[in-house]
Amino acid sequence: MNHRNDAMIGRRTAMKGLFATMGLAAVPGLAACGDSGSSGGGGGNGPVTLGSNYSDEVPKGALDAVIKAFTQAQGVQVNINTKDHEAFQQQINSYLQAGADDVWSWFAGFRLRFFASKQLVGDISELWKSLEGNYTQAQKEASTGDDGKQYFVPFYSYPWAVFYRPSVFQQRGYTVPKTFDEYIALATKMKADNIVPIAAGQKNGWPQLGTFDQINFRTNGYQFHVDLMAGKEDWAGPKVRATFDNWKRMLEFYQPNSLGRDWQEAAQSVLKGDAGMMVIGSQQIGQQFSVGGKLDDLDFFAFPQIDPTHGQDTIEAPIDGFAQSVKPRDKAAADKLLTYISTAAAQQTYLKSDPTSIAASNKADSASYNKLQQKCVQFVNEAKHITQFLDRDTDPGFASEVAINSVNDFIKNPNDIDGLVKKIASQSKQYFQK
């Protein structure tokens, strides 16, 4: 989900709406421009229609600037069809079935692979051959469907990690932990120093899903994590139990009443120096530090190693980008637009409005980035695997109705892990077909 909308609409509400569309029953709603029955011909001169969920004023203006630059450079007219961010997600199925715009904004992960498997997203594998130089292998992996073909062009991303204030660490003599045991030892020291070790705000429902992701892929590895999200692994099995066992070790260091606190308040506690660390995305906590005038005193480290077999080779970095219609009205022109979107120039034009995210292209000029962004670039480029965040990597209904409630239940009562995972496994059956 776009970070600017997280603070204004319920992420859970949006997930519910998206889940409703995944039944693939056509409903009245978001309409694309043009006729889906066109042959996809054209000589590359356009015009191209662009379906956009960049509905808030700042991102809308930033995308407009990107498209204006594209038209000036390529001479191809683009007609932008902007819809409310939440409505776009809720009505995505009817939008795609009715005939999507030539190019449309979307997300990497399960949400992409699901619609690609239903032949509702255009195969751009051939185009990707010319785009590969802009991206890492992990980003290509995130843009690929279950059939091994590419369906997505990354535009920008932001990593999740453990965020902290370097000035506080320096003042207190704290050292960045590399292993989970070191992490727990650091939290123990913070607690003794009367600092809340781990800021946590779960009132919004989704933030702690990110902590589950980090612990799960550190405990069990990337492949198990994505397979679990796809319903291919047993939620009641020993590997998931191990994830919750590791998480339980952290809970005594959590900010009290995390279920009654939103993520903004939790991030503010790190900003104020009342809390030492927080598992969150750079967009979210970066907003709070930017407004507070302390963005230069914000740093992060990769979630510590749990199993040496998996090390720290997987990170979470949700990727926003664009896909193509199955039958674009002018395929050559639509390819031109996606090619431009893949460039560092286009992405950095957009990011002039956002000091907390980074261009997806590995060719972006880091000289234009602040210190936080420069570290984010290195972090993403060095990752072997990139996950998208639980609600983008799994069935949205499972995320909103099972995962959030289960995480909340775990935080309330971490002493019945066996009962918890059995309940999750039972509830998951209605969302995943073996």
C-alpha atoms as one frame of an Amber mdcrd trajectory, in Angstrom:
protein
   0.000   0.000   0.000   1.161   3.517  -0.719   2.617   4.945   2.483   0.877
   8.259   2.075  -2.468   6.504   2.227  -1.574   4.310   5.201  -2.001   7.220
   7.545  -5.341   8.254   6.074  -7.250   5.058   5.339  -7.437   1.721   7.050
  -4.990  -0.701   5.475  -7.218  -3.487   6.738 -10.219  -1.959   4.956  -8.277
  -1.819   1.711  -7.197  -5.448   2.095 -10.796  -6.518   2.659 -11.852  -4.685
  -0.472  -9.093  -6.251  -2.512  -9.988  -9.696  -1.181 -13.550  -9.195  -2.342
 -12.304  -8.585  -5.882 -10.261 -11.769  -5.912 -13.347 -13.896  -6.300 -13.112
 -12.836  -9.949 -16.767 -11.878 -10.121 -17.253  -8.792 -12.229 -18.754  -5.854
 -10.363 -19.576  -2.328 -11.491 -16.826   0.120 -10.657 -13.516   1.310 -11.918
 -13.573   1.606 -15.673 -10.607   1.794 -17.975 -10.299   4.118 -20.898 -10.858
   2.584 -24.284 -11.893  -0.796 -25.654 -10.290  -3.988 -24.355 -10.922  -5.709
 -27.640  -8.349  -3.767 -29.628  -5.664  -5.681 -31.416  -2.745  -4.069 -29.631
  -1.406  -2.603 -32.844  -0.211   0.929 -33.428   3.073   2.379 -34.493   4.353
   3.525 -31.122   2.965   7.047 -31.375   0.150   6.530 -28.878  -1.766   7.910
 -27.233  -1.312   5.695 -24.179  -3.788   5.455 -21.320  -2.384   5.186 -17.802
  -4.498   3.874 -14.920  -3.200   5.486 -11.746  -3.880   5.018  -8.028  -1.639
   7.992  -7.221  -4.650   9.987  -6.064  -3.242  12.064  -3.200  -2.092  15.547
  -4.168   1.677  15.094  -3.710   2.158  11.730  -5.473  -0.340  12.737  -8.170
   1.666  15.859  -8.930   4.929  13.901  -8.876   3.603  11.322 -11.364   2.277
  14.112 -13.581   5.805  15.527 -13.730   7.182  12.124 -14.803   4.601  11.729
 -17.561   5.126  15.277 -18.793   8.852  14.576 -19.129   8.106  11.335 -20.997
   5.835  13.091 -23.490   8.437  15.782 -24.090  11.140  13.170 -24.660   9.185
  10.669 -26.745   6.407  12.704 -28.283   3.837  10.183 -27.045   0.678  11.566
 -25.453  -0.409   9.892 -22.190  -3.937  10.183 -20.842  -3.914   9.573 -17.092
  -6.989   7.935 -15.568  -6.603   8.651 -11.837  -8.786   6.858  -9.308  -8.915
   6.999  -5.532  -6.143   4.798  -4.135  -8.409   2.637  -1.989 -11.147   2.366
  -4.624  -8.577   1.298  -7.208  -7.568  -1.652  -5.039 -11.118  -2.587  -4.137
 -12.237  -2.600  -7.766  -9.102  -3.928  -9.417 -10.708  -7.157 -10.640 -13.567
  -5.488 -12.501 -11.074  -2.968 -13.847  -8.855  -5.689 -15.292 -11.716  -7.792
 -16.637 -13.333  -4.788 -18.331 -10.067  -4.009 -20.092  -7.400  -2.159 -18.165
  -5.656   0.991 -19.293  -2.626   0.329 -21.466  -0.389   0.760 -18.418  -1.551
   0.729 -14.799  -0.069   1.195 -11.344   0.194  -1.823  -9.063   2.386  -3.775
  -6.632   4.912  -6.595  -6.811   4.336  -9.834  -4.910   1.290 -12.083  -4.577
  -1.009  -9.294  -5.749   0.825  -9.305  -9.066   1.231 -13.072  -9.418  -2.430
 -13.732  -8.666  -3.746 -11.627 -11.542  -0.943 -12.756 -13.849  -2.023 -16.361
 -13.247  -5.536 -15.378 -14.348  -4.162 -13.901 -17.605  -5.287 -10.421 -16.549
  -1.807  -8.850 -16.781   0.245  -8.402 -19.928   3.375 -10.501 -20.418   6.317
  -8.102 -20.819   9.103 -10.702 -20.735  10.440  -9.602 -24.105  10.554  -5.971
 -22.994  12.307  -6.996 -19.779  15.314  -8.164 -21.787  16.065  -4.507 -22.467
  15.272  -3.390 -18.894  17.388  -5.873 -16.937  20.344  -3.533 -16.681  18.257
  -1.218 -14.489  17.430  -3.814 -11.856  18.895  -6.390  -9.516  18.086 -10.081
  -9.803  15.984  -9.826  -6.644  13.857  -7.081  -8.235  13.390  -9.203 -11.337
  12.325 -12.081  -9.110   9.716  -9.788  -7.521   8.411  -8.845 -10.996   8.000
 -12.429 -12.157   4.850 -14.553 -12.229   4.490 -18.180 -11.225   5.138 -19.120
 -14.860   8.578 -17.503 -14.858   7.515 -14.601 -17.085   7.782 -10.906 -16.198
   4.671  -8.801 -15.687   5.812  -5.733 -13.773   8.192  -2.767 -13.932   9.442
  -1.594 -10.507   9.240   2.161  -9.931  10.195   2.855  -6.321  10.553   0.957
  -3.071  11.364   1.332   0.594  12.943  -1.175   2.982  11.735  -2.515   6.294
  14.412  -3.009   8.924  15.214  -2.142  12.548  15.354   1.662  12.852  17.098
   3.635  15.574  18.756   6.982  16.382  22.562   6.816  16.011  22.965   9.658
  18.512  21.186   7.603  21.182  23.298   4.533  20.427  26.491   6.602  20.589
  25.492   8.318  23.825  24.626   5.004  25.491  27.464   2.980  23.998  25.124
   0.587  22.185  26.415  -1.600  19.352  24.363  -2.674  16.334  23.549  -6.381
  16.808  24.360  -8.929  14.114  22.670 -11.958  15.667  19.333 -12.479  17.367
  21.026 -13.256  20.682  22.913  -9.955  20.442  19.614  -8.225  19.647  17.986
  -9.644  22.774  21.073  -8.714  24.820  20.875  -5.128  23.525  17.166  -4.971
  24.374  17.980  -6.220  27.871  20.550  -3.451  28.314  18.108  -0.797  27.055
  15.498  -1.993  29.520  18.031  -1.703  32.341  18.751   1.851  31.146  15.030
   2.700  31.415  14.624   2.995  27.649  11.783   1.109  25.989  13.775  -1.366
  23.854  11.274  -1.990  21.039   8.689   0.604  20.008   5.483  -1.072  18.823
   2.168   0.254  17.569  -0.356  -2.345  16.413  -3.573  -0.317  16.646  -3.618
  -0.028  12.824  -3.625  -3.827  12.528  -0.866  -4.298   9.933   2.452  -2.995
  11.378   3.410  -6.128  13.321   2.888  -8.283  10.234   6.262  -6.892   9.183
   7.887  -8.259  12.324   6.440 -11.698  11.612   7.947 -11.551   8.121  11.399
 -10.634   9.397  11.478 -13.387  12.007  10.025 -16.000   9.657  12.489 -15.536
   6.804  15.391 -15.242   9.243  14.250 -18.475  10.941  13.191 -20.473   7.886
  14.570 -18.743   4.789  13.136 -16.915   1.790  11.647 -19.880  -0.061   9.775
 -21.207   2.947   8.440 -17.726   3.654   7.020 -17.115   0.173   5.646 -20.663
   0.036   3.969 -20.177   3.410   2.447 -16.921   2.179   1.133 -18.779  -0.884
  -0.482 -21.473   1.254   1.995 -24.144   0.174   3.411 -24.806   3.653   1.800
 -25.918   6.915   0.998 -23.082   9.310   0.797 -25.604  12.143   4.189 -27.131
  11.352   7.351 -26.907  13.455   8.899 -24.155  11.326   6.065 -21.704  12.007
   6.103 -22.685  15.672   9.812 -21.817  15.702   9.023 -18.391  14.267   6.566
 -17.628  17.042   8.942 -19.058  19.663  11.606 -16.608  18.507   9.111 -13.757
  18.448   8.046 -14.587  22.004  11.590 -13.785  23.159  11.080 -10.200  21.965
   7.714  -9.485  23.558   8.975  -8.684  27.054  10.879  -5.784  25.487   7.867
  -4.366  23.630   6.360  -1.009  24.405   3.412  -1.665  26.759  -0.088  -1.608
  25.231   1.120  -1.993  21.653  -2.400  -2.985  20.545  -3.717   0.392  21.668
  -1.017   2.505  20.008  -0.771   3.455  16.327   2.503   3.254  14.432   2.879
   7.033  14.316   2.931   7.234  18.111   5.415   4.371  18.283   7.697   6.066
  15.758   7.426   9.301  17.728   8.742   7.503  20.809  11.910   6.606  18.875
  12.149  10.191  17.637  11.916  11.472  21.221  14.492   8.997  22.484  11.997
   7.228  24.746  12.346   3.995  22.744  15.504   2.514  21.284  14.466   0.493
  18.222  11.506  -0.139  15.923  10.814  -2.654  13.159   9.120  -0.509  10.507
   9.477   0.785   6.956  11.634   3.757   6.008   8.574   5.511   4.589   6.619
   5.330   7.808   9.236   6.264  10.394  10.941   8.546   7.892   7.793  10.668
   7.730   7.876  11.240  11.469  11.587  12.085  11.538  11.303  14.354   8.491
   8.470  16.365  10.014  10.361  16.421  13.302  13.470  17.775  11.589  15.672
  14.832  12.600  15.927  12.783   9.416  19.733  12.981   9.661  19.533  11.176
  13.005  17.721   8.128  11.666  19.518   4.910  10.754  18.700   1.222  10.511
  20.181  -2.247  10.468  19.055  -5.496   8.898  16.982  -7.680  11.192  19.588
  -9.846  12.940  20.580 -13.332  11.876  18.693 -16.197  13.513  19.799 -19.226
  11.480  23.274 -18.971   9.888  21.981 -21.026   6.952  19.852 -18.069   5.890
  21.954 -15.275   7.349  20.606 -11.852   6.402  20.216 -12.523   2.674  16.489
 -11.657   2.561  15.025  -8.216   3.202  11.553  -6.750   3.041  11.216  -3.863
   0.597   7.715  -3.340  -0.873   7.921  -2.327  -4.520   5.406  -0.088  -6.267
   5.425   0.001 -10.044   3.463  -0.489 -13.238   2.033  -3.298 -15.320   0.681
  -3.481 -18.849  -2.700  -4.444 -20.221  -3.078  -7.846 -21.844  -4.083  -5.997
 -25.022  -2.664  -2.469 -25.039  -4.114  -0.288 -27.753  -0.639   0.602 -29.001
   1.814  -1.997 -27.727   4.884  -0.161 -28.977   3.831   3.073 -27.272   2.969
   1.259 -24.036   6.415  -0.374 -24.119   7.997   3.047 -24.569   6.213   4.306
 -21.463   7.250   1.310 -19.349  10.815   1.638 -20.611  10.858   5.269 -19.515
   9.331   4.366 -16.130  12.203   1.918 -15.607  14.827   4.665 -15.875  16.572
   6.317 -12.964  15.681   9.740 -14.381  11.940   9.051 -14.282  12.048   7.542
 -10.823  14.154  10.310  -9.332  11.835  12.918 -10.821   9.045  11.268  -8.866
  11.071  10.973  -5.667  11.765  14.698  -5.466   8.574  14.695  -3.384   9.571
  11.802  -1.116  12.781  11.805   0.979  12.031   8.402   2.543  11.844   6.095
  -0.510  14.293   5.120  -3.235  14.236   4.615  -6.976  13.939   0.982  -7.995
  16.585   1.438 -10.690  20.096   0.549  -9.599  21.369   3.335 -11.844  19.881
   6.119  -9.753  22.343   8.874  -8.868  22.906   8.588  -5.134  24.300  12.136
  -5.053  20.732  13.427  -5.059  19.791  11.262  -2.075  19.900  12.089   1.599
  21.895   9.878   3.978  18.947   7.606   4.766  18.142   7.047   1.099  21.765
   6.283   0.259  21.823   3.538   2.857  18.466   2.208   1.633  19.904   1.894
  -1.896  22.872  -0.131  -0.696  20.609  -2.272   1.477  18.259  -3.132  -1.409
  20.985  -3.631  -4.012  22.876  -6.087  -1.817  19.829  -8.221  -0.985  19.681
 -11.713  -2.446  15.897 -11.885  -2.034  13.227  -9.218  -1.540   9.833  -9.821
   0.054   6.934  -7.409  -0.272   5.237  -7.308   3.163   2.768  -9.925   4.323
  -0.400  -8.306   2.970   1.156  -8.022  -0.499   2.710 -11.493  -0.426  -0.393
 -13.477   0.493  -4.120 -13.649  -0.133  -5.565 -10.316   1.083  -8.490 -12.071
   2.788  -6.109 -14.287   4.726  -4.026 -11.236   5.654  -6.944  -9.141   6.908
  -9.129 -11.825   8.488  -6.602 -14.362   9.779  -3.073 -12.946   9.966  -3.904
  -9.673  11.708  -6.241 -11.299  14.225  -3.725 -14.077  14.892  -0.858 -11.648
  15.467  -3.026  -9.647  17.843  -3.994 -12.824  19.688  -0.323 -13.771  19.951
   0.602 -10.395  21.428  -2.229 -10.740  23.964  -1.292 -14.318  24.853   2.089
 -15.608  23.640   1.896 -18.714  25.821  -0.306 -20.878  23.579   1.676 -21.031
  20.357   0.514 -24.571  19.649  -3.143 -23.566  19.803  -2.447 -20.406  17.789
  -0.768 -22.091  14.835  -3.386 -24.848  14.728  -6.101 -22.198  14.524  -4.261
 -20.350  11.752  -3.827 -23.590   9.798  -7.519 -24.388  10.126  -8.646 -20.911
   9.067  -6.198 -20.789   6.153  -7.963 -23.644   4.373 -10.736 -21.413   3.071
  -8.186 -19.177   1.331  -5.705 -21.649  -0.111  -6.422 -24.662  -2.255  -3.835
 -27.425  -2.092
